């Protein structure tokens, strides 16, 4: 939230303790860790790239503002996928952490709150518009290939194999078969 990135030592699960922090401008809503780099979806401030090689002293490397409210982020290699609130999905090149750059975007019909990527397919929890399945094989031109409107407000998504698990607000957990991305089914 409005206190930025917190680094927590959980080596003793019964007694977690904070070991470092970096107050980011805006509100930190989501984080993805790849090696020693944390990617933070930072609401109205877009994407933040943070070096956490020294957990006690996280260091800001770079940032890229986005037009929406960055809520979630997923990184594959040198590409970050940002769930950007009412502006949908953003695809960002993070090969140069000091200067992330936009590659492409797709404005989804709802409020993109979370994203999970498998291969060249992004799965977006899109608020009252449910689960959106997006082909990101051409980063400059992502395109929707499937969707399933869930009964609640999809705000989180995680994939395991051909199954998507969607946190659907007051309608609980939805388990969705995505073996056919063009036709997901509960």
Buried (B, 14 or more C-beta within 10 A) or exposed (E): EEEBBBBEEEEEEEEEEEBBBBEBBBBBBBBBEBEEBBBBBBBBBBBBBBBBEEBEEBEBBBBBEBBBBBBBBBBBEEBBBBBBBBBBBBBBBBEEBEEBEBBBBBEBBBBBBBBBBBEEBBBBBBBBBBBBBBBBEEBEEBEBEBBBEBBBBBBBBEBEEEEBBBBBBEEEEBEBBBEEBEEBEE
